Amino acid sequence: CLSLRRCAFCSVLCLPASTINPMRQGITSVARRSFAAHLLASTVLVPAPAPALVQPRPLDERIDSRTSFAQILREQAVRAAGPRPRSLPRRRIDIDFAVLLMRTSYATADELDFMPMDEFQKRQFLLRQDDWEGYRQPLPPVKQGDISDPNYFDFMSYCQYATIAAGMRDGRVVFEELIDANGTSVVVARDPALPRDNARLPALLSLRVGDKILDAIAERYPGLAPTVELRPSRAALLEGVKALAQVFEYNNYLLSARLEPSERGFQLSAIAPATVWSQQVLSLRGDLANDFEAKAIAAYLRRCAVDASYTTRYEGSEVVHIFVYA
C-alpha cells in the first residue's frame, strides 16, 4: 500500500519518495514520468507539526566524508556576516502554491539522480537543525511546519536548495538508495541522457523547475497565465512577464512586482518575495538560487523562443532580476 510519511522538505505528511520514483521499483521509464506526474498532482497533504529540533551540532560533528572543514568555515562566515532575516509585512502564501514550489524542486532533484533521497532528507534535516535557532531569533514566533508563513517558507526553501547544491557538488552517477523503513535499498544509476558532469546539474534543475512551474500555472490559473506565442512583439512579451508576476502576487509569494523595460531586455523587481532572505544567503554561499519567479519567467521566454539570460541583485527587501536578450 502507499502509506503516508512525514516529508522532511515541507513538514507535512505525504506519499513516500519511493512511490514518486517508480523506475526504482521496476516500472518502465515511460510509465515513471506519467506515474510521477499523477502522484505529484494528486497526493493528499495532511498538515502536521514538524519534528522538534535539538541544539545545533558542534562544528567538529558537522565534518564528514562529504563536508570539509573549509566548507564549514565558509558557511559559518555567511551565517555571521550574511543578511539577517527581517520581519516584513507579508501575507500568508497560498498553501497549494507553496507546496507546488517546494515539491517541484524536490521531485526535480530526485529525477536528476545525483544522490540518494534518503541521504538528501537526512542532510537537509541536519542543516535545518544547525541553522534554525540563529534564523528564528530576530523574527516574531515562527511555527515549524507552517510553510504558508513566508518566514518559515524562506527558511525551509533555503535548507532545500542548500542541500540540493551540496549534493550536486559531489554528485554520484551510481548509488544505493533506501526505499522503505525496513532498510530495503535499490541501486540507482543516473539516466545516460542526463549530464555526467555535476557542474551542469544546477542549470538543468533550474530549467526543469521553471518549466514545471510554468506548466502548473497554465493548468491551475488559465485565466491568469500568460499566452505563449513564438517570437511575440516586445510589448506582448512584457505583458506575458507581467501576467506571470501577477500569479506570484495573487498567491502572496510576493507583495508586488515592478516591471521596467530596457533597451536590451527588462528588469523585474520582486518586492518582499517569500525567498528574499534565502536567495541572498544561497548566493553568498555559492549555491543554486531558489529564485522561483525568475525560473518561471526564464521558462516563459524559452517557450516564446526568446533567447535571454539574467542576473540578480538585492536591494533591501527587493530582489531585482535583470533579463538581457541575446
DAQUI-V970165 format. One record per residue. N is the residue number from 0. RES is the residue in one letter. SS is DSSP state (~ for helix, > for strand, _ for the rest). D_LAST is the distance of its C-alpha to the last C-alpha in Angstrom with 2 decimals. Layout:
n=N res=RES ss=SS d_last=D_LAST
n=N res=RES ss=SS d_last=D_LAST
//
This chain:
n=0 res=C ss=_ d_last=50.54
n=1 res=L ss=_ d_last=47.23
n=2 res=S ss=_ d_last=48.51
n=3 res=L ss=> d_last=46.73
n=4 res=R ss=> d_last=45.77
n=5 res=R ss=> d_last=44.19
n=6 res=C ss=_ d_last=40.45
n=7 res=A ss=_ d_last=39.59
n=8 res=F ss=_ d_last=36.12
n=9 res=C ss=_ d_last=37.20
n=10 res=S ss=_ d_last=40.98
n=11 res=V ss=> d_last=41.94
n=12 res=L ss=> d_last=43.93
n=13 res=C ss=> d_last=42.15
n=14 res=L ss=> d_last=42.29
n=15 res=P ss=_ d_last=42.20
n=16 res=A ss=~ d_last=39.06
n=17 res=S ss=~ d_last=40.89
n=18 res=T ss=~ d_last=41.13
n=19 res=I ss=~ d_last=37.37
n=20 res=N ss=_ d_last=36.89
n=21 res=P ss=~ d_last=39.42
n=22 res=M ss=~ d_last=38.27
n=23 res=R ss=~ d_last=40.25
n=24 res=Q ss=~ d_last=43.33
n=25 res=G ss=_ d_last=43.34
n=26 res=I ss=_ d_last=41.30
n=27 res=T ss=_ d_last=39.02
n=28 res=S ss=~ d_last=35.25
n=29 res=V ss=~ d_last=34.86
n=30 res=A ss=~ d_last=37.38
n=31 res=R ss=~ d_last=35.87
n=32 res=R ss=~ d_last=32.62
n=33 res=S ss=~ d_last=34.51
n=34 res=F ss=~ d_last=37.18
n=35 res=A ss=~ d_last=34.83
n=36 res=A ss=~ d_last=33.01
n=37 res=H ss=~ d_last=36.47
n=38 res=L ss=~ d_last=37.68
n=39 res=L ss=~ d_last=34.70
n=40 res=A ss=~ d_last=35.15
n=41 res=S ss=~ d_last=38.93
n=42 res=T ss=_ d_last=40.02
n=43 res=V ss=_ d_last=42.50
n=44 res=L ss=_ d_last=41.93
n=45 res=V ss=> d_last=45.02
n=46 res=P ss=> d_last=44.55
n=47 res=A ss=_ d_last=46.37
n=48 res=P ss=_ d_last=46.85
n=49 res=A ss=_ d_last=44.88
n=50 res=P ss=_ d_last=46.97
n=51 res=A ss=_ d_last=48.58
n=52 res=L ss=_ d_last=47.12
n=53 res=V ss=_ d_last=49.22
n=54 res=Q ss=_ d_last=48.57
n=55 res=P ss=_ d_last=45.62
n=56 res=R ss=_ d_last=46.43
n=57 res=P ss=_ d_last=47.51
n=58 res=L ss=~ d_last=44.93
n=59 res=D ss=~ d_last=46.88
n=60 res=E ss=~ d_last=46.84
n=61 res=R ss=~ d_last=43.04
n=62 res=I ss=_ d_last=42.79
n=63 res=D ss=> d_last=42.80
n=64 res=S ss=_ d_last=41.62
n=65 res=R ss=_ d_last=38.01
n=66 res=T ss=> d_last=37.98
n=67 res=S ss=_ d_last=38.76
n=68 res=F ss=~ d_last=40.55
n=69 res=A ss=~ d_last=37.69
n=70 res=Q ss=~ d_last=35.32
n=71 res=I ss=~ d_last=37.95
n=72 res=L ss=~ d_last=38.22
n=73 res=R ss=~ d_last=34.48
n=74 res=E ss=~ d_last=34.62
n=75 res=Q ss=~ d_last=37.75
n=76 res=A ss=~ d_last=36.11
n=77 res=V ss=~ d_last=33.37
n=78 res=R ss=~ d_last=36.18
n=79 res=A ss=~ d_last=38.11
n=80 res=A ss=~ d_last=35.51
n=81 res=G ss=_ d_last=32.73
n=82 res=P ss=_ d_last=32.47
n=83 res=R ss=_ d_last=35.52
n=84 res=P ss=_ d_last=35.37
n=85 res=R ss=_ d_last=36.37
n=86 res=S ss=_ d_last=38.05
n=87 res=L ss=_ d_last=35.90
n=88 res=P ss=_ d_last=36.99
n=89 res=R ss=_ d_last=35.09
n=90 res=R ss=_ d_last=36.40
n=91 res=R ss=_ d_last=37.06
n=92 res=I ss=_ d_last=34.19
n=93 res=D ss=_ d_last=34.98
n=94 res=I ss=~ d_last=36.45
n=95 res=D ss=~ d_last=34.90
n=96 res=F ss=~ d_last=31.39
n=97 res=A ss=~ d_last=32.09
n=98 res=V ss=~ d_last=33.42
n=99 res=L ss=~ d_last=30.47
n=100 res=L ss=~ d_last=28.05
n=101 res=M ss=~ d_last=30.47
n=102 res=R ss=~ d_last=31.54
n=103 res=T ss=~ d_last=28.12
n=104 res=S ss=~ d_last=27.20
n=105 res=Y ss=~ d_last=30.60
n=106 res=A ss=~ d_last=30.56
n=107 res=T ss=~ d_last=27.14
n=108 res=A ss=~ d_last=28.43
n=109 res=D ss=~ d_last=31.50
n=110 res=E ss=~ d_last=29.63
n=111 res=L ss=~ d_last=27.94
n=112 res=D ss=_ d_last=31.43
n=113 res=F ss=_ d_last=31.04
n=114 res=M ss=_ d_last=34.21
n=115 res=P ss=_ d_last=37.29
n=116 res=M ss=~ d_last=36.88
n=117 res=D ss=~ d_last=40.39
n=118 res=E ss=~ d_last=39.35
n=119 res=F ss=~ d_last=36.22
n=120 res=Q ss=~ d_last=38.54
n=121 res=K ss=~ d_last=40.96
n=122 res=R ss=~ d_last=38.43
n=123 res=Q ss=~ d_last=36.88
n=124 res=F ss=~ d_last=40.40
n=125 res=L ss=~ d_last=41.30
n=126 res=L ss=~ d_last=38.23
n=127 res=R ss=~ d_last=39.15
n=128 res=Q ss=~ d_last=42.67
n=129 res=D ss=~ d_last=41.72
n=130 res=D ss=~ d_last=39.47
n=131 res=W ss=~ d_last=41.06
n=132 res=E ss=~ d_last=43.79
n=133 res=G ss=~ d_last=41.62
n=134 res=Y ss=~ d_last=39.08
n=135 res=R ss=~ d_last=41.60
n=136 res=Q ss=_ d_last=43.91
n=137 res=P ss=_ d_last=42.18
n=138 res=L ss=_ d_last=41.59
n=139 res=P ss=_ d_last=44.07
n=140 res=P ss=_ d_last=45.52
n=141 res=V ss=_ d_last=42.91
n=142 res=K ss=_ d_last=44.25
n=143 res=Q ss=_ d_last=43.10
n=144 res=G ss=_ d_last=41.74
n=145 res=D ss=_ d_last=40.75
n=146 res=I ss=_ d_last=37.00
n=147 res=S ss=_ d_last=37.12
n=148 res=D ss=_ d_last=37.79
n=149 res=P ss=~ d_last=34.39
n=150 res=N ss=~ d_last=35.99
n=151 res=Y ss=~ d_last=36.97
n=152 res=F ss=~ d_last=33.74
n=153 res=D ss=~ d_last=31.88
n=154 res=F ss=~ d_last=34.21
n=155 res=M ss=~ d_last=34.24
n=156 res=S ss=~ d_last=30.46
n=157 res=Y ss=~ d_last=30.43
n=158 res=C ss=~ d_last=33.11
n=159 res=Q ss=~ d_last=31.33
n=160 res=Y ss=~ d_last=27.98
n=161 res=A ss=~ d_last=29.78
n=162 res=T ss=~ d_last=31.88
n=163 res=I ss=~ d_last=28.99
n=164 res=A ss=~ d_last=27.29
n=165 res=A ss=~ d_last=30.65
n=166 res=G ss=~ d_last=31.32
n=167 res=M ss=~ d_last=28.06
n=168 res=R ss=~ d_last=28.71
n=169 res=D ss=_ d_last=31.94
n=170 res=G ss=_ d_last=31.19
n=171 res=R ss=_ d_last=33.67
n=172 res=V ss=_ d_last=33.35
n=173 res=V ss=> d_last=37.01
n=174 res=F ss=> d_last=39.06
n=175 res=E ss=> d_last=41.87
n=176 res=E ss=> d_last=41.34
n=177 res=L ss=> d_last=44.11
n=178 res=I ss=_ d_last=44.15
n=179 res=D ss=_ d_last=47.22
n=180 res=A ss=_ d_last=49.64
n=181 res=N ss=_ d_last=52.15
n=182 res=G ss=_ d_last=50.19
n=183 res=T ss=_ d_last=49.05
n=184 res=S ss=> d_last=46.07
n=185 res=V ss=> d_last=43.96
n=186 res=V ss=> d_last=41.98
n=187 res=V ss=> d_last=38.26
n=188 res=A ss=> d_last=36.00
n=189 res=R ss=_ d_last=32.22
n=190 res=D ss=_ d_last=31.01
n=191 res=P ss=_ d_last=30.26
n=192 res=A ss=_ d_last=27.05
n=193 res=L ss=_ d_last=25.77
n=194 res=P ss=_ d_last=24.48
n=195 res=R ss=_ d_last=27.40
n=196 res=D ss=_ d_last=25.40
n=197 res=N ss=~ d_last=25.77
n=198 res=A ss=~ d_last=22.81
n=199 res=R ss=~ d_last=20.55
n=200 res=L ss=~ d_last=22.44
n=201 res=P ss=~ d_last=20.96
n=202 res=A ss=~ d_last=17.44
n=203 res=L ss=~ d_last=19.26
n=204 res=L ss=~ d_last=21.54
n=205 res=S ss=~ d_last=18.87
n=206 res=L ss=~ d_last=17.24
n=207 res=R ss=~ d_last=20.76
n=208 res=V ss=~ d_last=21.98
n=209 res=G ss=~ d_last=19.19
n=210 res=D ss=~ d_last=19.96
n=211 res=K ss=~ d_last=23.66
n=212 res=I ss=~ d_last=23.51
n=213 res=L ss=~ d_last=21.65
n=214 res=D ss=~ d_last=24.30
n=215 res=A ss=~ d_last=27.08
n=216 res=I ss=~ d_last=26.04
n=217 res=A ss=~ d_last=26.02
n=218 res=E ss=~ d_last=29.44
n=219 res=R ss=~ d_last=31.05
n=220 res=Y ss=_ d_last=29.83
n=221 res=P ss=_ d_last=29.41
n=222 res=G ss=_ d_last=30.16
n=223 res=L ss=_ d_last=27.55
n=224 res=A ss=_ d_last=24.67
n=225 res=P ss=_ d_last=21.66
n=226 res=T ss=_ d_last=21.65
n=227 res=V ss=_ d_last=19.12
n=228 res=E ss=_ d_last=18.22
n=229 res=L ss=_ d_last=15.77
n=230 res=R ss=_ d_last=13.10
n=231 res=P ss=_ d_last=15.18
n=232 res=S ss=_ d_last=15.44
n=233 res=R ss=~ d_last=13.78
n=234 res=A ss=~ d_last=17.31
n=235 res=A ss=~ d_last=17.93
n=236 res=L ss=~ d_last=14.85
n=237 res=L ss=~ d_last=16.03
n=238 res=E ss=~ d_last=19.50
n=239 res=G ss=~ d_last=18.55
n=240 res=V ss=~ d_last=17.13
n=241 res=K ss=~ d_last=20.34
n=242 res=A ss=~ d_last=22.46
n=243 res=L ss=~ d_last=21.25
n=244 res=A ss=~ d_last=22.02
n=245 res=Q ss=~ d_last=25.37
n=246 res=V ss=~ d_last=26.27
n=247 res=F ss=~ d_last=25.96
n=248 res=E ss=~ d_last=28.03
n=249 res=Y ss=~ d_last=30.49
n=250 res=N ss=_ d_last=31.20
n=251 res=N ss=_ d_last=31.70
n=252 res=Y ss=_ d_last=29.00
n=253 res=L ss=_ d_last=28.10
n=254 res=L ss=_ d_last=30.08
n=255 res=S ss=> d_last=27.45
n=256 res=A ss=> d_last=23.79
n=257 res=R ss=> d_last=22.32
n=258 res=L ss=> d_last=19.11
n=259 res=E ss=> d_last=17.85
n=260 res=P ss=> d_last=15.11
n=261 res=S ss=> d_last=13.41
n=262 res=E ss=_ d_last=12.02
n=263 res=R ss=_ d_last=8.34
n=264 res=G ss=> d_last=9.04
n=265 res=F ss=> d_last=12.36
n=266 res=Q ss=> d_last=14.88
n=267 res=L ss=> d_last=17.35
n=268 res=S ss=> d_last=20.63
n=269 res=A ss=> d_last=22.87
n=270 res=I ss=> d_last=26.44
n=271 res=A ss=_ d_last=28.77
n=272 res=P ss=_ d_last=27.15
n=273 res=A ss=_ d_last=29.50
n=274 res=T ss=_ d_last=27.62
n=275 res=V ss=~ d_last=27.44
n=276 res=W ss=~ d_last=29.71
n=277 res=S ss=~ d_last=28.61
n=278 res=Q ss=~ d_last=24.88
n=279 res=Q ss=~ d_last=25.93
n=280 res=V ss=~ d_last=28.52
n=281 res=L ss=~ d_last=26.37
n=282 res=S ss=~ d_last=23.79
n=283 res=L ss=~ d_last=26.71
n=284 res=R ss=~ d_last=28.04
n=285 res=G ss=_ d_last=24.83
n=286 res=D ss=_ d_last=24.92
n=287 res=L ss=_ d_last=22.54
n=288 res=A ss=_ d_last=21.80
n=289 res=N ss=_ d_last=23.45
n=290 res=D ss=_ d_last=20.88
n=291 res=F ss=~ d_last=21.68
n=292 res=E ss=~ d_last=20.20
n=293 res=A ss=~ d_last=16.69
n=294 res=K ss=~ d_last=17.14
n=295 res=A ss=~ d_last=18.20
n=296 res=I ss=~ d_last=15.37
n=297 res=A ss=~ d_last=12.80
n=298 res=A ss=~ d_last=15.12
n=299 res=Y ss=~ d_last=15.26
n=300 res=L ss=~ d_last=11.55
n=301 res=R ss=~ d_last=11.92
n=302 res=R ss=~ d_last=15.10
n=303 res=C ss=_ d_last=13.61
n=304 res=A ss=_ d_last=11.24
n=305 res=V ss=_ d_last=8.21
n=306 res=D ss=_ d_last=5.48
n=307 res=A ss=> d_last=5.19
n=308 res=S ss=> d_last=7.31
n=309 res=Y ss=> d_last=10.38
n=310 res=T ss=> d_last=13.31
n=311 res=T ss=> d_last=16.80
n=312 res=R ss=> d_last=19.73
n=313 res=Y ss=> d_last=23.26
n=314 res=E ss=> d_last=25.48
n=315 res=G ss=_ d_last=28.93
n=316 res=S ss=_ d_last=28.94
n=317 res=E ss=> d_last=25.34
n=318 res=V ss=> d_last=22.27
n=319 res=V ss=> d_last=19.14
n=320 res=H ss=> d_last=15.72
n=321 res=I ss=> d_last=12.80
n=322 res=F ss=> d_last=9.64
n=323 res=V ss=> d_last=6.45
n=324 res=Y ss=> d_last=3.80
n=325 res=A ss=_ d_last=0.00
//
